[in-house]
Amino acid sequence: MSSESRLRGKLALVTGVTSGIGAATVRALLSREMRVLGVGRDAQRLADASRDFGPDFQPLLVDLADSAARARAFRDLPEEPVALLVNNAAECVYESPQELPPERLSRLFEVNVTAALELVQVVARRMQPGAHIINLTSVVARHLPAAKFAPYAASKAAFDCLSEGLRLELHPRGIHVSTVAPGLVDTPIYEKVSGFHRAKQKIQEQVPVWLSATDVADAIVWIATRPVHLVVSDLCLLPSAQAR
Ligand SMILES: NC(=O)c1ccc[n+]([C@@H]2O[C@H](COP(=O)([O-])OP(=O)(O)OC[C@H]3O[C@@H](n4cnc5c(N)ncnc54)[C@H](OP(=O)(O)O)[C@@H]3O)[C@@H](O)[C@H]2O)c1
């Protein structure tokens, strides 16, 4: 069986499908004939995305910042084993670690770390050998470009460590775990981050061409279709003008 055909007809679960890298990943997986269950937090945006993705896409409405909503949604996941889980949803803040309200830090970790880990705990139990978990972290967790990125970077660094631990633990069951750490990707995430507008303009002067969401989605598909004896444990993707 070719590597690409291993995905055909199987079930993928992707979080954060209403925008950016998540939406591009859903499109890439559907084009490889996977069936996709996709998490979004906004009913209207998720309904619009579902219409766009078509009949092989099934929406799952859940705000990952809400632990009770997560418990309900994750309990009702389909019995069918998930062949590919992409933990993509995340929030970002751009704020001084001296001034960040503690409840904002808690929310950041709730969405970017706790929710993703809980989902792995539920889904991995039923995964079969050959299944794959791909976790989106960020290059800022390894090279901090500015102090105001520290809270977001801290959440991604925590997820990096947990992801590596999961890789070690799940390997004996034949389940692969990979981390994808992009640099600058042109998605709506930065429009949702208050106080980032001026910083973005400066960054764009240094790095005029950013990655596209499709660049990252293509890398996710590439990772998921390597021969089973090989795992891409960690992949960093940068626009060529981004130093690190
Ligand atoms: N863009 C970059 O430069 C970059 C760089 C490195 C790493 N990353 C990582 O790549 C991943 C995707 O980012 P992106 O740039 O594609 O961001 P994006 O366009 O903002 O997409 C994020 C997705 O996550 C969803 N989401 C956020 N909070 C959620 C919550 N509480 N519950 C459920 N869904 C939630 C968003 O829903 P809404 O549509 O409702 O907002 C959206 O669908 C993230 O893990 C991010 O940290 C991005």
The ligand as a Gaussian input file, in Angstrom:
#p B3LYP/6-31G(d) Opt

LIG

0 1
 N        0.230000      31.733000      12.326000
 C        1.458000      31.582000      12.790000
 O        2.367000      32.396000      12.476000
 C        1.801000      30.417000      13.670000
 C        3.159000      30.242000      13.993000
 C        3.519000      29.178000      14.815000
 C        2.551000      28.331000      15.296000
 N        1.235000      28.528000      14.976000
 C        0.278000      27.593000      15.548000
 O       -0.491000      27.025000      14.500000
 C       -1.796000      26.678000      14.992000
 C       -2.858000      27.273000      14.090000
 O       -2.714000      28.678000      14.106000
 P       -3.302000      29.639000      12.978000
 O       -2.240000      30.628000      12.686000
 O       -3.925000      28.856000      11.880000
 O       -4.418000      30.407000      13.849000
 P       -5.938000      30.837000      13.533000
 O       -6.070000      31.203000      12.100000
 O       -6.296000      31.823000      14.573000
 O       -6.720000      29.463000      13.794000
 C       -6.823000      28.963000      15.097000
 C       -8.016000      28.047000      15.148000
 O       -8.182000      27.604000      16.518000
 C       -9.520000      27.918000      16.918000
 N       -9.587000      28.158000      18.351000
 C       -8.927000      29.105000      19.061000
 N       -9.324000      29.062000      20.342000
 C      -10.232000      28.065000      20.436000
 C      -11.025000      27.553000      21.494000
 N      -10.985000      28.090000      22.723000
 N      -11.867000      26.520000      21.237000
 C      -11.952000      25.987000      19.982000
 N      -11.253000      26.446000      18.939000
 C      -10.404000      27.480000      19.171000
 C       -9.860000      29.166000      16.129000
 O      -11.264000      29.406000      16.140000
 P      -11.862000      30.857000      15.644000
 O      -11.881000      30.792000      14.139000
 O      -13.213000      30.872000      16.252000
 O      -10.946000      31.931000      16.178000
 C       -9.313000      28.751000      14.772000
 O      -10.163000      27.836000      14.135000
 C       -1.836000      27.182000      16.425000
 O       -1.512000      26.126000      17.303000
 C       -0.750000      28.234000      16.461000
 O       -0.260000      28.450000      17.775000
 C        0.842000      29.557000      14.169000

